[in-house]
Amino acid sequence: MSSPVLALTQGDPAGIGPEILLKLVQEDDSPASWRPILVAERAALEALRTVLPAFPWDRLDYRSAAPGRDALAAAGDAILVLDPVAAARQVSPGHSGPADAAGAMAALDAGVELVRSGIADALVTAPVSKVSIARQHLPGFVGHTEYLAAGCGLETYGRDYLMAFLAPDLQVALLSTHLPLSRALEHVRRDTVLEALKCLGRNVRGKIAVAGLNPHAGEDGLLGTEDAEHLVPAVAEARSRGLDVYGPVSADSLFAMARRGTYDWVLALYHDQGLIAVKTACFGRATNWTLGLPYLRTSVDHGTAFDLAGRGIADPRPLEAVVHTTLRMLSGELPRH
C-alpha cells in the first residue's frame, strides 16, 4: 500500500476516545491519503450507536487478529477495527471501571504491535485515564509516554526520550512528565538538563531555548541560585557539543518569544511550565509527540472528558489536527525546524 497506515487506539473505552475515532473516520475528507486501523473494542463502539445514528455502521469490519497490509488494500471502503478484547460486555460512558482500564491497555499494546511489526506506519492514541489504570489495572502507571518508553527499554532519566508538543507556532519539550512538582524540581540538575538537550538535538533542528526555573531565571542569584548552578553550565556544555542552545531564558517571556520565532524549540523544566503555555496558546491544535521512540507515536492534547462521554457531542477536531500533523511527520515535513 502506498497510503500511510495509522493505528488509532481507543483510549479509555468509557471516555470520548471511541466517539472521536468514529467521527474522525466518518468526517475525513481525504480517505485516499491514509488508511486507519481502529484499535477499539466492539463493545465500546457499539455503545455509541444511539448517539451517532448517522455513522455508517455497516462499514466497520471487526477483526480479532491484526490485519496485514494486504487486508487493508483489499478492504475497499470498509474500516478495519481490531478488537483487542473481543468480549461482549457493557460499557458505561463516563464511568471507567476495571474492564475499561484493562481494555485501554489491551488496545495500546495491540497498537504498539501493529506499528512495531510494520503493519502500521504510526501510532495515534486517544486519551486514557491514568487514575483508572493505576488504581484498577496496572499499579504504577503514570501515562502513555512513560509506558511506551519503558516498553522500548528507554531509560527514564537517561534521557533517551522526551514528551514534546508540536503546535502551529510553538514547539515545546518537557524535561520531566507526570511527576509531582516537588519531585520534578529534583530533576532540574545539570546532568539531566544536558541529557535532555542532547536528546532534543538528536531529533530536531533549530534554536533551542531552556526555560529558567526561578523568576527571571534567578535574576543573577537574587531570586534563586538553581539557574546559575545547573542550567547555565548545562547550556554551556550543550553548546560546546555543537548544539544551538540558549538560556536559561526567563519563562515569563520565553514562550511569547518562541511564538514570534526567536527560538524554534523550548525545553520546559516541568510539566505545567510547558503545558500551560501550549494549551493557552493553542489548545486543541497541539500534537503530543513522544520524541525518541523507535516508531512514531502521537496523541491529542486533551484528556478523557468523562463528562462528555456517550453524549455524541465530543469534538473530533483535535484528533483531526493530530492526524494531519502525523501525516506531515511521516512525509518528513515536520518537525520543520
C-alpha positions as CSV (number, residue, x, y, z in Angstrom):
1,M,0.0,0.0,0.0
2,S,1.2,3.5,-0.8
3,S,-1.0,5.3,1.6
4,P,0.2,5.6,5.2
5,V,-1.5,3.4,7.7
6,L,-2.3,4.8,11.2
7,A,-3.2,2.6,14.2
8,L,-5.6,4.6,16.3
9,T,-6.2,3.3,19.8
10,Q,-9.5,3.8,21.7
11,G,-8.0,5.2,24.9
12,D,-10.3,4.7,27.8
13,P,-13.5,3.0,26.4
14,A,-15.6,4.9,28.8
15,G,-14.1,8.3,27.7
16,I,-14.6,10.2,24.4
17,G,-11.9,8.2,22.6
18,P,-14.2,5.8,20.8
19,E,-16.5,8.6,19.8
20,I,-13.8,10.8,18.3
21,L,-12.3,7.8,16.4
22,L,-15.7,7.2,14.8
23,K,-16.2,10.8,14.0
24,L,-12.7,11.1,12.6
25,V,-13.2,8.3,10.0
26,Q,-16.7,9.5,9.2
27,E,-15.7,13.1,8.6
28,D,-12.3,12.6,7.0
29,D,-12.4,14.3,3.6
30,S,-9.2,12.7,2.2
31,P,-9.7,9.0,2.7
32,A,-7.2,8.1,-0.1
33,S,-4.3,9.9,1.6
34,W,-4.2,7.5,4.6
35,R,-5.8,4.3,6.0
36,P,-6.9,3.8,9.6
37,I,-6.9,0.7,11.7
38,L,-9.1,1.4,14.7
39,V,-7.9,-0.5,17.7
40,A,-11.0,-0.5,19.8
41,E,-13.4,-2.8,21.5
42,R,-16.6,-3.6,19.6
43,A,-18.4,-3.1,22.9
44,A,-17.1,0.5,23.2
45,L,-18.1,1.4,19.7
46,E,-21.5,-0.3,19.7
47,A,-22.3,1.7,22.9
48,L,-22.4,4.8,20.7
49,R,-25.0,3.6,18.2
50,T,-27.9,5.6,19.7
51,V,-25.9,8.8,19.9
52,L,-24.3,8.5,16.5
53,P,-27.2,7.3,14.3
54,A,-25.7,8.8,11.1
55,F,-22.5,6.9,11.4
56,P,-22.2,4.2,8.6
57,W,-22.1,1.3,11.0
58,D,-22.0,-1.3,8.2
59,R,-18.6,-0.1,7.1
60,L,-16.9,-1.4,10.3
61,D,-15.1,-4.6,9.6
62,Y,-14.2,-6.2,13.0
63,R,-11.1,-8.4,13.3
64,S,-9.8,-10.3,16.3
65,A,-6.3,-10.6,14.9
66,A,-4.1,-8.0,13.4
67,P,-4.9,-7.4,9.7
68,G,-2.0,-7.3,7.3
69,R,-1.4,-4.6,4.8
70,D,-2.8,-6.9,2.2
71,A,-6.1,-7.0,4.1
72,L,-6.1,-3.2,4.2
73,A,-5.5,-3.0,0.5
74,A,-8.5,-5.4,-0.1
75,A,-10.8,-3.6,2.4
76,G,-12.1,-1.1,-0.1
77,D,-14.5,1.3,1.7
78,A,-14.5,-0.8,4.9
79,I,-13.0,0.5,8.1
80,L,-10.9,-2.2,9.8
81,V,-11.3,-2.5,13.5
82,L,-9.0,-4.6,15.6
83,D,-10.8,-5.6,18.8
84,P,-8.1,-6.3,21.4
85,V,-10.5,-7.8,23.9
86,A,-13.2,-9.5,21.7
87,A,-15.5,-9.8,24.7
88,A,-19.2,-8.9,25.0
89,R,-19.6,-6.5,27.9
90,Q,-21.4,-3.4,28.9
91,V,-19.5,-0.1,28.5
92,S,-20.9,2.8,30.6
93,P,-19.6,6.1,29.1
94,G,-18.4,8.4,31.7
95,H,-17.6,5.7,34.3
96,S,-14.3,3.9,33.9
97,G,-14.2,0.5,35.6
98,P,-11.6,-2.3,35.8
99,A,-12.6,-3.7,32.4
100,D,-12.2,-0.2,30.8
101,A,-8.7,0.2,32.3
102,A,-7.8,-3.3,31.0
103,G,-9.3,-2.5,27.6
104,A,-7.4,0.7,27.3
105,M,-4.1,-1.1,27.9
106,A,-5.0,-4.0,25.7
107,A,-5.7,-1.5,22.8
108,L,-2.4,0.3,23.5
109,D,-0.4,-2.9,23.4
110,A,-2.1,-4.0,20.2
111,G,-1.5,-0.7,18.6
112,V,2.2,-0.9,19.6
113,E,2.4,-4.3,18.0
114,L,0.8,-3.0,14.8
115,V,3.4,-0.3,14.4
116,R,6.4,-2.3,15.6
117,S,5.6,-5.1,13.2
118,G,5.4,-2.7,10.3
119,I,1.6,-3.1,9.6
120,A,1.0,0.5,10.7
121,D,3.3,3.4,10.0
122,A,2.4,5.4,13.1
123,L,0.6,5.0,16.4
124,V,-2.1,7.6,17.3
125,T,-3.5,7.3,20.8
126,A,-6.8,8.6,22.3
127,P,-6.6,9.6,25.9
128,V,-6.6,7.2,28.8
129,S,-7.3,7.7,32.5
130,K,-4.1,7.4,34.4
131,V,-6.1,7.1,37.6
132,S,-8.3,4.3,36.4
133,I,-5.4,2.3,35.0
134,A,-3.2,2.8,38.1
135,R,-5.9,2.0,40.6
136,Q,-7.8,-0.7,38.8
137,H,-5.4,-2.5,36.5
138,L,-1.7,-1.6,36.4
139,P,-0.2,-0.1,39.6
140,G,2.5,2.5,38.9
141,F,1.1,3.6,35.6
142,V,1.6,7.3,35.1
143,G,0.9,7.8,31.4
144,H,1.4,6.7,27.8
145,T,4.8,8.3,27.4
146,E,6.5,6.5,30.3
147,Y,4.8,3.2,29.5
148,L,5.8,3.3,25.8
149,A,9.3,4.4,26.6
150,A,9.7,1.6,29.1
151,G,8.4,-0.9,26.6
152,C,11.2,0.1,24.3
153,G,13.9,-0.2,27.0
154,L,14.5,3.6,27.2
155,E,15.9,5.0,30.4
156,T,13.6,7.4,32.2
157,Y,16.2,10.0,33.1
158,G,18.9,8.8,30.8
159,R,17.3,10.9,28.8
160,D,16.5,8.7,25.8
161,Y,13.1,10.2,25.2
162,L,11.1,13.4,25.8
163,M,7.4,14.3,25.8
164,A,7.1,17.1,23.2
165,F,4.3,19.2,21.8
166,L,4.0,20.4,18.2
167,A,1.7,23.4,17.8
168,P,1.2,25.8,14.9
169,D,3.6,28.4,16.3
170,L,5.1,26.8,19.4
171,Q,7.2,23.6,19.9
172,V,7.9,22.5,23.5
173,A,9.7,19.6,25.0
174,L,9.4,18.7,28.7
175,L,12.3,17.8,31.0
176,S,10.0,15.6,33.1
177,T,6.5,14.4,32.6
178,H,3.9,13.2,35.1
179,L,5.6,13.9,38.4
180,P,4.5,15.9,41.5
181,L,6.1,19.3,41.3
182,S,8.4,18.7,44.3
183,R,9.8,15.6,42.6
184,A,10.0,17.3,39.2
185,L,12.1,20.0,40.7
186,E,14.6,17.4,42.0
187,H,15.3,16.5,38.3
188,V,16.3,20.0,37.4
189,R,20.0,19.3,37.5
190,R,22.9,19.9,35.2
191,D,23.2,16.3,34.1
192,T,19.5,15.7,33.4
193,V,19.2,19.0,31.5
194,L,22.2,18.2,29.4
195,E,20.9,14.8,28.6
196,A,17.5,16.2,27.6
197,L,19.2,18.8,25.4
198,K,21.3,16.0,23.7
199,C,18.1,14.0,23.1
200,L,16.4,17.0,21.7
201,G,19.4,17.8,19.5
202,R,19.3,14.2,18.1
203,N,15.7,14.6,17.0
204,V,15.1,18.2,16.0
205,R,16.8,21.1,14.3
206,G,16.9,24.8,15.1
207,K,17.4,27.1,18.1
208,I,16.6,25.6,21.5
209,A,15.9,27.7,24.5
210,V,16.0,26.4,28.0
211,A,13.3,27.9,30.3
212,G,14.5,29.4,33.5
213,L,13.4,27.8,36.7
214,N,13.2,30.8,39.0
215,P,11.5,34.1,38.3
216,H,13.6,36.0,35.8
217,A,15.9,32.9,35.6
218,G,17.2,33.7,39.1
219,E,18.0,37.4,38.5
220,D,21.7,36.8,38.9
221,G,21.2,34.9,42.1
222,L,18.8,37.4,43.7
223,L,15.8,35.1,43.2
224,G,17.4,31.7,43.5
225,T,20.7,30.0,42.6
226,E,19.5,26.9,40.7
227,D,19.6,28.6,37.3
228,A,23.2,29.6,37.7
229,E,24.3,26.3,39.3
230,H,22.5,23.9,37.0
231,L,21.1,25.5,33.9
232,V,23.9,27.8,32.9
233,P,26.6,25.0,32.9
234,A,24.2,22.6,31.1
235,V,23.6,25.1,28.3
236,A,27.4,25.8,28.1
237,E,28.2,22.1,27.8
238,A,25.5,21.6,25.2
239,R,26.8,24.5,23.1
240,S,30.4,23.1,23.4
241,R,29.0,19.9,21.8
242,G,27.6,21.9,18.8
243,L,24.0,22.3,19.9
244,D,22.3,25.6,19.1
245,V,21.1,26.1,22.7
246,Y,20.4,29.3,24.6
247,G,19.4,30.2,28.1
248,P,18.2,30.0,30.7
249,V,15.6,32.4,29.5
250,S,13.1,33.8,31.9
251,A,10.0,31.6,31.4
252,D,7.6,34.6,31.8
253,S,8.6,35.9,28.3
254,L,10.2,32.8,26.7
255,F,7.1,31.3,25.2
256,A,6.0,34.5,23.7
257,M,9.5,34.9,22.2
258,A,9.3,31.4,20.8
259,R,5.9,32.1,19.2
260,R,7.4,35.1,17.5
261,G,10.2,32.9,16.0
262,T,13.1,33.9,18.2
263,Y,13.6,30.2,19.2
264,D,12.4,27.1,17.4
265,W,12.1,24.9,20.5
266,V,11.6,25.4,24.2
267,L,12.9,22.9,26.8
268,A,10.5,23.4,29.7
269,L,11.7,22.2,33.1
270,Y,8.4,20.6,34.4
271,H,5.0,19.5,33.0
272,D,2.9,22.6,33.7
273,Q,5.6,25.1,32.9
274,G,5.4,23.9,29.3
275,L,1.8,22.8,29.1
276,I,0.2,25.9,30.5
277,A,1.9,27.8,27.6
278,V,1.0,25.3,24.9
279,K,-2.6,24.9,26.0
280,T,-3.2,28.6,26.5
281,A,-1.8,29.4,23.1
282,C,-3.3,26.6,21.0
283,F,-5.4,24.1,23.0
284,G,-7.0,21.5,20.7
285,R,-4.4,22.2,17.9
286,A,-1.3,20.8,19.5
287,T,0.1,17.3,18.9
288,N,1.7,15.3,21.7
289,W,4.8,13.6,20.2
290,T,6.8,11.0,22.2
291,L,10.3,12.0,20.9
292,G,12.9,9.3,20.9
293,L,10.8,6.1,20.4
294,P,11.8,3.8,17.5
295,Y,8.4,4.4,16.0
296,L,6.2,7.5,15.5
297,R,3.6,8.0,18.3
298,T,1.4,11.0,18.6
299,S,-1.7,11.9,20.6
300,V,-4.2,14.6,21.4
301,D,-3.6,17.4,23.9
302,H,-6.7,16.7,25.9
303,G,-8.0,14.1,28.4
304,T,-10.8,11.5,28.5
305,A,-13.5,14.1,29.1
306,F,-15.7,11.6,31.0
307,D,-18.3,14.4,31.5
308,L,-18.9,14.5,27.7
309,A,-18.6,10.8,27.0
310,G,-21.6,9.0,25.5
311,R,-23.5,12.2,24.6
312,G,-22.5,12.5,20.9
313,I,-21.0,15.9,21.4
314,A,-17.3,15.2,21.6
315,D,-15.2,17.3,19.2
316,P,-13.0,15.3,16.8
317,R,-11.1,18.3,15.6
318,P,-8.2,18.0,17.9
319,L,-7.7,14.4,16.8
320,E,-8.1,15.5,13.2
321,A,-5.3,18.0,13.8
322,V,-3.1,15.2,15.2
323,V,-3.7,13.0,12.2
324,H,-2.8,15.9,9.9
325,T,0.4,16.5,11.8
326,T,1.3,12.8,12.0
327,L,0.9,12.5,8.2
328,R,3.2,15.5,7.7
329,M,5.7,14.0,10.1
330,L,5.6,10.7,8.1
331,S,6.3,12.7,4.9
332,G,9.3,14.4,6.5
333,E,7.7,17.8,6.6
334,L,7.6,18.0,10.4
335,P,9.2,18.9,12.7
336,R,10.2,21.6,10.2
337,H,12.9,23.3,12.3
